[in-house]
Amino acid sequence: MPYSQALSTTHIPWNKGCLIGQKPPLKLQEVWAIRYHLEQKHKLAQLAMFNLAIDSKLRSCDLVRLRVSDVKQGSMILTRSQVIQRKTGQPVRFEITEKTRKALSVLISDKQLDQSDYLFKGRISSSEHLSTRQYSRIVHRWVSMIGLDSTAYGTHSIRRTKATLIYRRTRNLRAVQLLLGHSKLDSTVRYLGIELDDALEIAEQTEV
């Protein structure tokens, strides 16, 4: 058998059986469902992580490196915070809603964390904070917990969730760009996939 023919019969594509492409954001009811399950199971650290991930819209590499000092000053949990993005080196600000502040307060108190401590500790003793790989596995467990196909979702699903909801409610693309920390508006358009969503919405409303 020729070598090229042998390759064609034995080679298995790396993405065989996998869903590739942009990961969808969570729907509002799915966000509520995950919160409910985490509360019922008393997973305090994961509840705080989930709430903060939704609020902050940060990339996983920035989320796992958040310290107590990023969200707390003195005895108060901040209502807004700012971090420097590792990917771009640029600052991005985000809100911390009341439910997230409550979850963070419980986490910090329960774990007795100091200002300089990382919020989300890694399971490996040699690691000071949760790794992005560990966070990714946790995200897959979150979506599986409420009956979703975990292969269809990822960490960017969490990052895109609130940004997508904000855009759909306001159509304010510039606001979403700032919240995501994108330097170019085109990046936000591609990231949200809004051109296709808007086109489909127009098509659905047009009868022929």
C-alpha positions in Angstrom: 0.0 0.0 0.0 1.4 3.4 -0.9 2.5 5.5 2.0 0.1 8.4 1.2 -2.8 5.9 1.0 -1.8 4.3 4.3 -1.9 7.8 6.0 -5.3 8.5 4.6 -6.7 5.3 6.1 -5.1 5.6 9.5 -5.0 9.4 10.2 -7.7 10.6 12.6 -8.4 14.3 12.7 -7.5 16.0 16.0 -11.1 17.4 16.3 -12.9 14.2 15.4 -16.0 14.0 17.7 -15.4 17.4 19.1 -17.4 20.6 18.8 -15.2 23.4 17.6 -15.7 27.1 17.0 -17.0 29.9 19.2 -18.6 28.7 22.5 -22.1 30.0 23.2 -22.8 32.2 26.2 -25.1 31.0 29.0 -28.7 32.0 29.0 -30.1 33.9 31.9 -32.1 30.9 33.2 -29.0 28.8 33.0 -27.0 31.3 35.1 -29.7 31.1 37.7 -29.8 27.3 37.6 -26.0 27.0 38.2 -26.2 29.5 41.1 -29.1 27.5 42.6 -27.2 24.2 42.4 -24.0 25.7 43.9 -26.0 27.2 46.8 -27.8 24.0 47.5 -24.5 22.1 47.5 -22.9 24.7 49.7 -20.0 25.2 47.3 -19.0 28.6 48.6 -15.7 29.0 46.7 -17.3 28.0 43.4 -20.3 30.2 43.9 -18.1 33.2 44.5 -16.0 32.2 41.5 -19.0 31.8 39.2 -20.6 35.1 40.3 -17.4 37.0 39.9 -16.6 35.4 36.5 -20.0 36.4 35.2 -19.7 40.0 36.6 -16.1 40.6 35.7 -16.2 39.2 32.2 -12.5 38.5 32.6 -10.4 36.0 30.6 -9.6 32.9 32.7 -5.9 33.9 33.0 -7.0 37.1 34.7 -9.8 35.6 36.8 -7.7 32.9 38.5 -5.0 35.5 39.5 -7.4 37.8 41.3 -6.3 38.6 44.8 -8.4 39.7 47.8 -7.0 43.2 47.4 -8.6 43.4 43.9 -12.1 43.1 45.4 -11.8 44.3 49.0 -10.5 47.4 50.7 -10.5 47.3 54.5 -13.6 45.5 55.6 -15.6 46.4 52.5 -16.1 44.4 49.3 -15.7 46.9 46.4 -18.6 47.6 44.0 -16.2 48.2 41.2 -12.7 47.0 40.5 -9.9 47.3 37.9 -7.2 44.9 36.8 -4.5 44.9 34.2 -5.2 42.3 31.5 -2.4 39.8 30.9 -3.1 39.5 27.2 -3.1 43.2 26.4 -1.4 44.9 29.3 -4.3 47.3 29.4 -6.6 48.0 32.4 -10.2 46.9 32.4 -12.9 47.8 35.0 -15.8 45.7 36.1 -18.7 45.8 38.5 -19.2 43.6 41.5 -22.9 43.1 42.1 -24.5 42.6 45.5 -24.9 38.8 45.2 -21.3 38.6 44.2 -20.1 40.8 47.1 -22.0 38.6 49.5 -20.5 35.4 48.1 -17.0 36.9 48.1 -17.4 38.1 51.7 -18.4 34.6 52.8 -15.5 33.0 50.9 -12.9 35.4 52.3 -14.2 35.0 55.9 -14.6 31.2 55.6 -11.1 30.7 54.1 -9.6 33.4 56.4 -7.9 35.1 53.4 -5.5 38.0 53.8 -5.4 41.0 51.4 -2.4 39.6 49.5 -3.9 36.1 49.1 -5.3 34.8 45.8 -9.1 34.4 45.9 -9.2 31.0 44.3 -6.6 28.6 45.6 -5.2 25.7 43.5 -5.6 22.1 44.6 -1.9 21.5 44.1 0.2 22.7 47.1 2.9 24.0 44.8 0.4 26.3 43.0 -0.7 29.5 44.8 -3.8 30.0 42.7 -6.2 27.9 40.6 -4.8 27.1 37.2 -6.7 27.9 34.0 -6.9 24.2 33.2 -8.5 23.6 36.6 -10.9 26.5 36.0 -11.8 25.0 32.6 -12.7 21.7 34.2 -14.8 23.5 36.8 -16.7 25.3 34.1 -17.5 22.0 32.4 -18.8 20.6 35.6 -21.0 23.7 36.1 -22.7 23.2 32.7 -23.0 19.4 33.1 -24.6 20.0 36.5 -27.7 21.6 34.9 -27.9 19.1 32.0 -26.0 21.0 29.3 -23.5 19.3 26.9 -20.2 20.3 28.5 -18.4 19.9 25.1 -20.4 22.8 23.7 -19.3 25.3 26.4 -16.0 26.6 27.8 -14.5 29.4 29.8 -15.3 31.9 27.1 -19.0 31.0 27.5 -18.8 32.5 31.0 -16.9 35.6 29.8 -19.4 36.2 27.0 -22.5 35.7 29.1 -23.1 39.1 30.7 -21.6 40.9 27.7 -24.0 39.3 25.4 -27.0 40.0 27.7 -26.0 43.7 27.9 -25.7 44.0 24.1 -29.1 42.4 23.5 -30.7 44.7 26.0 -29.0 47.9 25.0 -27.5 47.4 21.5 -24.6 49.6 22.9 -21.6 48.0 21.3 -19.2 50.6 22.6 -20.2 49.9 26.2 -19.6 46.1 25.7 -16.2 46.9 24.1 -15.1 48.7 27.2 -16.4 46.1 29.5 -14.6 43.3 27.7 -11.4 45.4 27.5 -11.2 45.1 23.7 -9.0 47.7 21.9 -10.9 47.5 18.7 -14.7 47.5 18.1 -14.3 44.8 15.4 -12.9 42.5 18.0 -16.1 42.9 20.0 -18.3 42.3 17.0 -16.5 39.1 16.2 -16.3 37.9 19.8 -20.1 38.3 20.4 -21.0 37.0 16.9 -23.6 39.8 16.8 -23.6 40.3 13.1 -25.0 36.8 12.6 -27.4 37.1 15.5 -28.7 40.5 14.3 -29.1 39.1 10.7 -31.0 36.1 11.9 -33.3 38.3 14.1 -34.1 40.6 11.2 -34.8 37.5 9.0 -37.1 36.0 11.6 -39.1 39.3 11.7 -39.4 39.5 7.9 -42.2 37.6 6.3 -42.4 36.9 2.6 
